[in-house]
Amino acid sequence: MKNIAKIFVTFFLIGISLSAIGQSLVAPEESGLSLEKLETIDRILNEYVDQEEVAGGVALIARKGQIGYLKAFGMKDIESKQQMKTDNIFRIASMTKAITVASTMMLFEDGYFTLDDAVSKYIPEFSNMQVMVEDTVNKSYVLEKARSQITIRHLLNHTSGLTYAFFEQPYISDIYIENEIYNGIGESEGSIEDMVQRLAKLPLVHHPGEKWQYGLNMDVLGYLIEVVSGQTLDKFLTERLFVPLEMNDTYFYLPQQKVKRLASLYGIDSLGQLRKLVGLDQTGFFTDYTMHETNKNYFAGGGGLVSTTEDYYKFLQMLLSNGKFKDKQLLGRKTVELMTSEQTGDKFNWFKGHGFGSGFAISRGPIFTGNPGSEGTYSWLGYFASFYWVDPQEELIGILMTQLNPNENDMNVKFKNLMYQAIND
């Protein structure tokens, strides 16, 4: 009787109805999760709120196709005293990348291209790329012809030689800024076509395939999707992914009636206190880019989407289910396997014990990472402190959505570790 009461309280605290999530929401025990361990997650997440390290967020854990944990914690907006809810909308930034990769692979499956096709076959502006080589003696740089063409595979794996201006790399960052190369999560003008054509005239930071460098690869893929499909990226994503996956709250630009559900973005000020970021934040990002009225035609495949925790879960569950969602096969099993397999070797060095696939960091297992998680777990994160993990061996998905910039706490690490400790079958 005590256990039944405990389970009832858990459902009450989740604060959502079964109809909101479908039949996949179950008592934790039914998905092989320990209710007691999940209560530890409750305590830890709320401690970050109490210590004013984060305003609030939403956390989800699913196993074997069933959601065993979905909770909102803290505040959506501190100033107006609005509590966070599980259906609040978040700027997911680079979590957009996996969606763009999946969309690219749909066209690959349709036979439009091979992964080793030169990008210039579809976007001719990339035909004659040059590479920037730093001249340390003269404190300048020289240009040399790229040894090979950028391929679609290079874009998928972040080995093309493209970068981001905000990494503050010598010379290239200034060149990007001077040529209005947008990062996708700030104020933008024109279209992605306009930006990509400007980008193609600028030098690369290394020869294609030579190194791993995080950059505007998925933004170029977004434009490639437009060229090949004949549709704008937002229409392609809507028709091929969002409608079939029932992702009803995922957009590049929020409809006016849903703006009130967008979680506020916070930063930590010089006194160590949470401060709402409005307009241009301290790192130069336009916080309201998802509602920017001057231009609604810029679709950044590398970072432009907003979404809910439930919507993003549906996308990840489709991948975990080998490309299938309900009765729809959106991607082939072997295509998903390719996307989520390590492909760049030791070129990738961002996370200890990981390689990189097509849009995902790929875990080599706990012997290499030193943390819980199976070999083959794939993951990534968003600039505004959102995170996800998919562990095929455990049939496990974890998502943590918050809105913080910059993010300097370890909440995501603790959440992931506790998520694994909650497995009890």
N, C-alpha and C positions, 0 to 999 in steps of 0.2 A: 504493500500500500504506500509505503514511504517512497519507493522508487517511482511509482506511478505519479505521485504528487510532484516529485522532483522533475519528471519529464514534462508535466503540465506547466510548471513554473518556467521551464526552459522555453517552451513554445510561447508563453505569454511575454517573456522578456525579449524574444526575437522581434516582436512588434510588427509583424506582417501577417497577412492572411495567406492560407494555402493557395487561394486562387491567384495570388500575385505571382507565385513562382511555379505553379503547376503541381504535378504529383511527385516532383523530385525532392521536395522538402520532407525530411523524415526525422524521427528521433535519432540522436547521435549514435546510439547503440546499433541501430539498423544498418548504418554505413560503416560499422567497425571503428567507431570513435568513442573514447571514454568521456562521459559527461563530466566526471570529476576533473580531468585534465583540461577540458574546454573551459571550465570555470576558472582555471588558472589563467587562461588567455584573457577572459573577461577582466580579471584583476590587473593584469599587466597592461593591457591597452588603456584601461581607465586611469592607471597610474601616470601614464604619459600625458593624459589630459589634465589630471590634478596638478602635475608638476609644470603645467603650461609649456610643454615642449611641442604640443600639437593641439589644434583646436578640436578635431574630431575626425571620424572616418567610418568606414564600413569594412568589415572583415568577413570572408567567406571561406569555408572548407567543404569540399565535396569528395566523396569516395564512391567508386563503383557506380557512377552516374547518378548519385543521390547527394543532395545538399544536407549535411548534418550540422552545419553551423553557419548562421548568417545573422550578424548583429551590427547595429549602428552604435557608436560610442561618441560621447562628447557633443560638440556643437557644430551645426552647419554655418552659423554666423553668431559670433560671440556678442557683438554690439547690439543686435536686435533680439538676443536670447532665443534664437531658433535652434532647437535640438536637431542633431543629425538623424536622418531616417534612411532606411535601407534602399529607398528608391531615389535618393539624391544623385545628382549628376556631377561628374568630375571631369576636369581637363586631364585626359589620359596621356597627352604628349606622345612620347616614343612608344607607348603601347599601341599606337596606331601602326607602327612598322610591321608587326606580325600580320595585321589585316591586309596591308598592301602586299606583303609577300604571298599570302594565300591567294589574293586576287590575281597576282602575276602568274602563279602556278596554275590557276584555272585556265588562263589563256595558253599556257604551255601545254596543258592537257587537251586543249582544243586544237592543237597543232599549228598555232600561229608562228611559233619560233622554237629554236632549241636554246638551251641555256648558254651555249658557247657561241651563239650569234653575236657579232659585233653590234653594240648599241647604235652605231652610226648607220647601220642598215635601215633603221627605223627613225633615227633622229640624226640626220646628216651633219648637223653642227658639231658632232663629236668625232668627225673624221680625222682631224689633224691636231691631236692633243699634244701639248708640251708639258714638260715636268720642270718644276722649280728646284734648282740645286743651290743651296746656300753657299755663298762665297764669304767665308769667315774672315779672310784677310782684308778684303775691301768693304766688309760689313754691308754686303749687298747679296744679290743672287744672279744666277745665269739660268737661261732656259735651254733645255735640250729636248729633242723630239722623243715622244713616248715610244718605248721599244715595242709595244704591242697595242692593239685596240682594246678599249674597255668592252667587256662582254656583259651580257645579262647576269651571268654567274658572279662576276666581280661585284656588281651592284647588290645582289642578294647577300653576298658574304662580306660586304664592306671592305673590299680589297681593290677598289677602282682607283684610289688616289684622291677622291673627293674628301672634303673635310667640312667642319663648321667654323664660322668666324669666331664664335665665343670661346674656342680653345686658346685664343691668343698666341697662335703660332707666328714666328717671325715672318713679316712681309705679307704672307698670304691672308692673314686675318684682315689687315688693312685693305688689301685688294678686294676681298669679298665685300667689305663694308662700303667701299667707294663705288662698287658696281651694284649695290642694292641687292645682294644675295641674301634672301630671307631665310630664317631658320625654321619657319613653319609654326612657331609658337609665339608669334608676336605680330606687330602691325605689318601688314603686307598690302601691296597694291598690284593691280594688273591680274594676270593669271599665272598659273604654274608654267604654262608654255613660255610666257615672257621671261620668267626667271631662269628656266632651264636653258634657254637660248643664250642668255647672258653668261650663265655659268660655264657653258661649253666653250666660251672664248677665253676662259681663264686657265692658268696653269694648274696641274695636279701637284700634290705634295709628294707623290712617289709614283714609280712606274706601275701600271696596272698589274695586279697579282703579286706584287713584291712584298707588301705589308698589309696588315690590318689597320684601318683607320676609320673610326666612327665618323660619319658625315652624311651628306645630303643624298645618299644613294637611293633611299626609298622615295624621296621626292622626285628623282629622275624616273624611277620605276612607275610612280603615279602618272607622270606624263606619258611614259611609254604605253601604259594601259589605255590612256586616252587616244593615242595615235593608232594603236592596233585595233581597239574596239570601236572607235568612232563615237564614243560617248565621253562625257565629262566624268572625272573620277567619282564624283559624288553619286551620279546616276548609276554607274557601273557597280559600285559597292552596294548601293541600295537594292538593285535588281538581283545581283548574283549572291550577295551575302546577307544583308540586313533583313530583307523580306523573308527569304527562306529560313533564316535563323531566328525569326521573330524578335530581332533586336530593334525594338520600337523606340528606344531612347538614345540612339547613337547617331551623331550628326557632325558635320564640319561647322555648321552655324545653327545655333539653337533657335527653334521657333519661339516667338515672343511668349506664347502661353506656357512655355516650359522653363523660361529664364529663372523664375522664382525657385526652381529646384536645384539650380547650380550652386554647389558649395563654394563659399568664399575662400579666397586664397590668402594665406598668412605667411609672414616671415618672422624672424627673430631680430629685434632691434639691438642697438649698441648696449642697452641695459639688460639684454637677455630676456626680454619680454615679447610675447606674441603681438604682432601688429598686422592689421589687415593691409594687404597690398592692393592699391587701386591705381589704374592707369599704368604708367611705366613704373615697374618695380625697381628695386635697387640693383638688379642685374640687367636691366635694360629690356625686359620682356613686357609686352603689353598685356596686362592681366585679363582684359576683357576682349581678347581677340576672337573669341567664339561668338561675340555679339557685335562685332565691329560693323558699323553701318556703312562706312565708306566703300567697302568692297566685300562682296559675298561670292566672288568667283575664283578665289584662290584656294585650291584644294591641296593641302600639303600632305602627301602620302607618308611623310616621315614623322608627323607630329600633330596634325591639325584636328584630330577628333576629340569629341567629348562622349562620355558613355556612362552607364550605370554599372554597378558591380554585377547585377544579374545578367545584363546584356553581354558583358565581356565573358562571363562564365559560359554562356551558351556557345560563344565562339570557341573557347578553349575546350569545352566538352566535345564539340564537333571534331576538333583535332585529336583529342584523346580517343574518340570513337572511330578512329581511322577514316576521318572525312565524312562521317555520316551523322545526320541530325534527324531524329525521328525516322521518317521513311524516305528521307532525301539523301542521296549520296552526292555531296558537294565537291569532294576531292577524292581521288583514288588513294587506297591504302599505301601503295608504294610511293606516291608523291608526298604524303605526309611523312613517311619514313625518311625520305630524302631531305625534306625541309628540316627535320629534327635530328639529323645525324651530323656529327662533327665533320667539318670539311676544310678547315683552315690550319690544322695542326698547331704548332707553337707560335704562329703569327699572332694569335689572340692572347693577350696577357692582362686583360682588365680584372678578371676574377680568378683567384687561386683555384687550381684544379679543374679548370673549364677550358673547353674549346669553343668553337663557334660554328653554327650551321647556317641556315638561311633565315636570318632575322632573330635567332635565338642563341643565348649562351647555353652550352651543352655540358652538363656535369660529367666528370670522369669517375665519379663515385667518392665515397667518404675517405678512402685511403689517400686520395689526392686533395680533397677539399678540406678535410679535417672537421667536417660538419655532417649532420644527418642528411640523408637524401640519396636516392639510388643513382647508379650510373645510368646516364641517358635522360635524366631530368632536364627539361628545357625551361628557360625562364627569360625574363627581361623586366624592365622597369620604365617608368615615365618620369620626366624631369621634375614634375611637381609632386613627387613622393607617392607614386602608385607602383605596385609590385605584383608579379604573378609567378607561380611555379606550377609545372605539370610533371608529375612523376608517373610514367606509364607502368612501371613495375608494381607500384602500390595503387594504381588507378586513382591517383590523388591529385586534386587541384586546390591551390591556395591563392587567394586574391586579397590584397590589402590596399584599400583606396584612402588616401588622405590628400590634402592640398597644402603643401608647405614648400617654400623656396627662399633660401637654399635649405636642403634637408641634411642635418648633421647629427641626427639621433640614430640609434640602433634598433628602433622599434621593429622594423621589418625583419631583422636578423632574429630577434627574440620570438617574433610571431612564427617565423618559419620553423625554428627549433621546437617550439611548443606544439606546433601543428603535427610534427612527426611523433612527438612524445604522446600525442592523443590517440595514436593508432593502437588498438587493443585486441585485434583478432590474429 
